[in-house]
Amino acid sequence: MSVQNNPISYDFHGDAPFSTPFKDINPEDIHIYLDLDTKVGKNTCGQKCTHCWFVNYEKVYDKSFAMEEGPRILHGLQSRGYHVYPRYVDSFAYDGAFMRIYGPANNREFRQESDHKPTETMEKGDAWTSGRPLLADNWTELLDLAVENGYGTISITYHGVIDENLNVVDHRTYPIKGVFSGVETEEVLRRIDEYNKSVDAEDAFRVNIGVTIGRHNHGRTSLERYVHYFNALGVATVRFNNFTDHGGRHPELRLSREETEQVYRDFKGIHETMPLGFQLGVSEDFGTFGIKAMGFPGHVGWCRAGRQLFAAIPAQEEVLSDGPEGRREKIGDIVGCVNTFEPHLGILVRTVAPGESGENAAYDAEFDHEAIEAFTAKRLSGTYKDGCFATELSEELGLISRVPARHRLPLLVADSRS
């Protein structure tokens, strides 16, 4: 049976051929995730997920740029021509402080069809949240703030397994600890629906759901249950992403190559045969093994991280030079993979002219062209075989073995019921 559904969305961060020298890629074709604040817990996302990249990697653990400097860094990089995505653990962190400062931010580019048409998510700001802040007493004020600052979508990461009766399985059995439960997400969706009914149509929120797929919930039956479940909840988008074992706590949840290929076939089969009340989205972190089944443009799945996509992360400040032309200071690192924060491919530099204050500083990304070309050569030579190279890179660099023991954090008191 063939049905008519919205096109499947995919992540987009450029499509320049890997053979193009990095020096020939214009700043306008480079995307930078600016990691302004990586602090997890009570004042931000309200969670401490055991697989969270901000928890498991020393480079980005508990770091931030100064709140007043963040906008200057953003505008400085934008003035150079880069597409910059201000990123923080939760859009509603610190009672919406980031929304007030940065306005209607998007967390990445979502596109569809062969001409890379932006999805509806891209029309307004996209608020990324665990869901926990919207269980607080001031949830209506937070939603009001999102409307005032130009947001039209709320994206929530969903953690729950659905049973044969389309109910969420007891969260105590969910294998990834410290996450926001599926039942609590249902309450947040109820609140958003209540809010939408109280405002004008142009101020109502779309809801995007992100579901992490691993061995605990893959397979055609499991995926079809998610379809029925989210159809009933009336969300706008369901985007599936691949479980990555940041921290090495759950190797048993990683999909094999064969399982990943089957997931792609299942996504395609579901899209062609099941009526979807939402737009189906597939994250680029599923890689390229089996991706041809999707019928995506040829570049999709071949992550552009390290060429057209980078992350800028806070680092120990260091004076690089101080002379008549001004004082140059390193304030951050430029890295390739935006989830494992490797390899190191440049630095974020602040330059203060003589006689000027930091408020008038200039900012730029200084890329290590030699390192970028060497990294690209490894991808072209097949050193990394998958279009999403995160797992291969992690194994090569031994990232899991380098996770500090102190990061094996206790769960929040609020999560003790999980």
C-alpha positions in Angstrom: 0.0 0.0 0.0 1.4 3.4 -1.0 0.6 6.5 1.0 1.3 10.2 0.7 3.5 11.5 3.5 5.7 14.6 3.8 9.2 14.1 2.4 11.7 12.6 4.8 13.9 15.3 6.3 17.7 15.1 6.6 20.5 17.1 8.2 22.3 19.5 5.9 25.7 21.2 6.4 26.8 21.6 2.8 27.6 19.4 -0.1 31.0 20.5 -1.4 32.9 17.5 -2.8 35.6 16.1 -0.5 38.0 16.7 -3.3 37.6 20.5 -3.0 40.6 22.0 -1.2 39.5 23.6 2.1 41.0 26.9 1.1 38.5 27.0 -1.8 35.4 26.7 0.5 33.9 30.1 1.3 33.0 31.1 4.8 29.4 31.4 3.7 29.5 27.6 3.1 30.9 26.8 6.6 28.7 26.1 9.6 30.0 26.6 13.1 28.3 25.3 16.3 29.2 27.8 18.9 29.1 25.9 22.2 28.4 28.7 24.6 27.5 26.7 27.7 28.0 23.0 28.3 26.8 22.8 31.9 24.3 20.1 32.6 22.0 19.6 35.6 19.6 21.6 37.7 19.9 25.1 36.1 20.0 24.0 32.5 18.5 20.7 31.2 17.7 19.3 34.6 19.2 15.9 33.7 22.5 14.1 33.7 22.1 11.5 30.9 24.8 8.9 31.2 25.4 9.0 27.4 25.6 12.8 27.1 28.6 14.1 25.2 28.9 17.1 27.4 29.2 14.8 30.4 31.7 12.3 28.9 34.3 14.5 27.3 36.8 16.5 29.3 37.2 19.0 26.6 33.7 20.3 27.0 32.7 19.2 30.5 31.2 22.1 32.6 32.5 24.9 30.4 31.2 28.2 29.1 32.0 31.5 27.5 31.3 34.5 29.6 27.6 35.4 29.2 28.3 38.9 28.1 31.0 37.8 25.6 28.9 35.2 23.8 27.0 37.6 21.6 30.2 39.4 20.6 31.7 36.1 19.5 28.6 35.2 17.6 28.4 38.5 15.8 32.2 38.5 15.2 32.0 35.1 13.4 28.9 36.1 11.5 30.6 39.2 10.3 33.3 36.9 8.7 30.5 35.2 6.7 30.1 32.0 8.7 26.7 30.4 9.5 26.8 30.2 13.3 24.5 28.2 15.5 24.6 29.3 19.2 24.4 26.1 21.1 23.7 25.4 24.8 22.5 22.4 26.7 18.9 23.6 26.9 17.1 26.5 25.2 15.2 27.2 28.5 18.3 27.1 30.6 18.7 29.7 33.4 15.0 30.5 33.1 15.3 31.4 29.4 18.4 33.6 29.7 19.8 32.4 26.3 16.5 33.1 24.6 16.6 36.7 25.8 20.2 37.1 24.5 20.2 35.2 21.2 16.7 35.3 20.0 15.2 32.7 17.6 18.1 30.3 17.3 18.1 27.0 15.3 20.2 24.1 16.5 21.0 22.8 12.9 19.8 22.8 9.3 16.9 20.5 8.4 16.3 20.0 4.7 14.2 17.9 2.4 14.0 16.7 -1.2 16.7 16.9 -3.8 16.8 20.7 -3.9 17.6 21.0 -0.1 14.4 22.8 0.6 14.3 23.9 4.3 11.7 22.1 6.4 9.0 23.9 8.4 11.2 23.7 11.5 13.5 26.3 9.9 10.8 29.0 9.5 11.1 30.2 13.2 13.4 29.5 16.1 13.7 25.9 17.3 13.9 25.6 21.1 15.8 22.5 22.1 15.0 21.0 25.5 15.1 17.9 27.6 11.5 18.8 28.7 12.4 19.1 32.3 12.3 23.0 32.4 8.7 22.8 31.1 7.7 20.8 34.2 8.6 23.8 36.4 6.0 26.1 37.9 6.9 28.9 35.5 6.3 26.8 32.3 3.8 29.2 30.9 6.2 32.1 31.4 8.9 30.2 29.6 6.6 29.5 26.7 5.6 33.1 26.6 9.3 34.1 26.5 9.8 31.7 23.5 7.0 33.3 21.6 8.3 36.8 22.4 11.7 35.8 21.1 10.6 34.3 17.8 10.4 30.6 18.4 7.9 28.4 16.6 9.1 24.9 17.4 10.0 23.1 20.6 12.2 20.0 20.1 12.3 17.4 22.8 14.5 14.4 23.1 12.3 11.4 23.8 13.4 8.4 25.9 10.9 5.6 26.2 10.1 2.2 24.7 6.5 1.6 23.6 4.7 -1.7 24.4 2.1 -3.5 22.3 -0.7 -1.4 23.8 1.0 1.8 22.8 1.9 2.7 26.4 5.4 3.7 27.6 7.2 0.8 29.2 8.1 1.3 32.9 11.0 3.9 32.9 12.9 1.9 35.5 13.7 -0.6 32.8 15.0 2.0 30.3 18.7 1.2 29.8 20.0 4.8 29.5 20.0 6.4 33.0 19.5 10.1 33.9 17.2 10.8 31.0 13.8 12.5 31.0 11.2 9.8 30.9 8.6 9.2 28.2 5.7 9.6 30.7 7.1 13.0 31.7 7.4 14.0 28.1 3.7 13.2 27.7 2.9 15.7 30.4 5.0 18.4 28.7 3.2 17.7 25.5 -0.1 18.1 27.3 1.1 21.5 28.7 2.2 22.7 25.3 -1.2 21.7 23.8 -2.9 23.5 26.6 -0.8 26.6 25.9 -1.5 26.4 22.2 -5.2 26.5 22.8 -4.9 29.7 24.8 -3.0 31.7 22.2 -3.5 32.9 18.6 -2.7 30.4 15.9 0.5 32.2 14.8 1.9 31.9 18.4 1.2 28.1 18.7 4.1 25.8 18.9 5.0 22.9 16.6 6.6 20.0 18.5 9.5 18.1 17.2 10.4 14.8 18.9 13.9 13.2 18.7 14.1 9.5 19.4 17.4 7.7 20.0 17.5 4.3 18.3 19.7 1.5 19.6 19.4 -2.2 20.3 16.8 -1.5 23.0 14.2 -0.2 20.5 15.2 -0.9 16.9 13.3 -3.3 14.6 10.2 -2.8 12.5 7.7 -3.6 15.2 9.3 -1.1 17.6 9.4 1.6 15.0 5.8 1.1 13.9 4.8 1.4 17.6 6.5 4.8 17.7 4.5 5.8 14.6 1.2 4.9 16.1 2.1 6.5 19.4 3.3 9.8 18.0 0.4 10.0 15.5 -1.9 9.9 18.5 0.1 12.6 20.3 -0.2 15.0 17.4 3.4 16.1 17.1 4.8 17.8 13.9 8.1 15.9 13.4 9.7 12.7 14.7 13.4 12.6 14.0 15.3 9.4 14.7 19.0 9.4 15.6 21.5 6.7 16.1 22.7 5.8 19.6 26.3 6.7 20.1 28.1 5.2 23.1 29.6 8.4 24.5 31.4 7.3 27.7 31.5 3.6 26.9 28.7 2.7 29.3 26.4 1.0 26.9 28.3 -0.9 24.2 25.4 -3.4 24.1 23.1 -0.7 22.7 25.1 0.1 19.6 23.6 -1.0 16.3 25.8 -3.2 14.1 26.3 -2.4 10.5 23.7 -4.9 9.5 21.2 -3.5 12.0 21.8 0.0 10.7 21.2 -1.1 7.2 18.0 -2.8 8.3 16.9 0.4 10.1 17.2 2.4 6.9 15.1 -0.2 5.1 12.5 0.0 7.9 12.4 3.8 7.8 11.8 3.7 4.0 9.2 1.0 4.3 7.3 2.8 7.0 7.4 6.1 5.1 5.9 4.3 2.0 3.2 2.2 3.7 2.1 3.9 6.9 0.1 7.2 7.2 2.3 9.6 9.2 0.7 12.5 11.0 4.2 14.0 11.3 7.2 14.6 9.1 9.7 11.7 9.5 13.3 12.8 10.0 16.5 10.8 9.9 19.7 12.0 11.5 23.0 11.9 9.6 24.6 10.0 12.5 23.2 6.8 11.1 26.0 7.1 8.5 26.1 5.6 5.1 25.8 1.9 5.5 22.5 1.1 3.8 21.5 4.7 3.2 20.9 4.2 -0.5 17.5 2.7 0.5 16.4 6.2 1.5 16.7 7.8 -1.9 18.4 10.9 -0.4 20.7 13.1 -2.4 24.1 11.5 -2.7 25.9 13.7 -0.2 23.5 12.9 2.7 25.0 10.7 5.4 28.5 11.9 4.5 29.0 14.2 7.4 30.7 17.5 6.5 32.2 17.9 10.0 35.8 18.9 9.7 35.2 20.6 6.3 32.0 22.5 6.3 30.8 21.9 9.9 32.8 22.6 13.0 32.3 23.3 16.7 33.9 26.1 18.6 34.3 25.2 22.3 35.5 27.2 25.3 39.2 26.7 26.2 41.7 28.0 28.6 42.6 31.6 27.5 46.1 32.1 26.2 47.9 35.2 24.9 49.3 34.4 21.4 50.9 37.7 20.7 50.9 41.2 22.1 52.3 44.1 20.0 51.5 47.2 18.0 48.8 45.5 16.0 47.0 44.5 19.2 46.8 41.5 21.6 45.7 38.2 20.1 44.3 35.7 22.5 43.1 32.1 22.1 39.8 31.7 23.8 38.5 28.5 22.2 39.2 25.4 20.1 37.8 24.6 16.7 37.0 20.9 16.4 35.6 18.6 13.7 33.0 16.2 15.1 30.5 18.3 17.0 29.6 15.3 19.2 33.0 13.9 20.1 34.9 17.2 19.8 37.8 15.7 17.8 39.9 16.2 15.9 41.4 19.6 16.8 41.3 21.7 13.6 41.9 25.3 14.7 41.4 27.9 17.3 39.0 30.7 18.2 40.8 34.0 18.5 40.0 37.3 20.1 42.0 40.3 19.0 41.9 43.5 21.1 43.3 46.6 19.3 45.7 48.9 21.2 43.8 51.3 23.5 40.6 49.4 23.0 38.6 47.4 25.6 37.4 43.8 25.3 34.0 45.1 24.3 35.4 46.2 21.0 37.4 43.0 20.3 37.4 41.2 16.9 36.8 37.5 16.7 37.8 34.9 14.1 38.2 31.2 13.6 41.8 30.4 12.6 41.6 27.0 10.9 44.6 24.6 10.7 44.4 23.9 6.9 47.1 21.2 7.0 45.2 19.3 9.7 41.9 19.6 7.9 43.4 18.3 4.6 45.1 15.4 6.4 41.8 14.5 8.0 40.0 14.7 4.7 42.6 12.5 3.1 41.9 9.8 5.8 38.3 9.9 4.8 39.0 9.7 1.1 41.5 6.8 1.6 39.0 4.7 3.5 40.7 5.0 6.9 37.2 6.0 8.0 34.7 3.9 6.1 31.4 5.3 7.4 30.0 8.6 6.4 29.4 9.3 10.1 33.0 8.8 11.4 32.3 9.4 15.1 32.6 5.8 16.3 35.6 5.0 14.2 37.4 8.2 15.3 36.5 7.5 19.0 38.0 4.0 18.7 41.1 5.3 16.9 41.8 8.0 19.6 40.7 5.9 22.5 38.2 8.5 23.6 36.2 6.1 25.8 39.3 5.0 27.7 40.0 8.7 28.4 36.7 9.5 30.1 37.6 10.7 33.6 36.2 8.5 36.4 34.8 11.5 38.1 32.3 11.9 35.3 30.5 8.8 36.4 28.1 11.1 38.0 25.3 10.2 40.4 21.8 10.9 39.0 19.9 14.0 40.1 17.6 13.5 43.1 14.8 14.4 40.7 15.7 11.3 38.7 15.6 8.8 41.6 12.1 7.7 40.6 13.5 6.7 37.1 
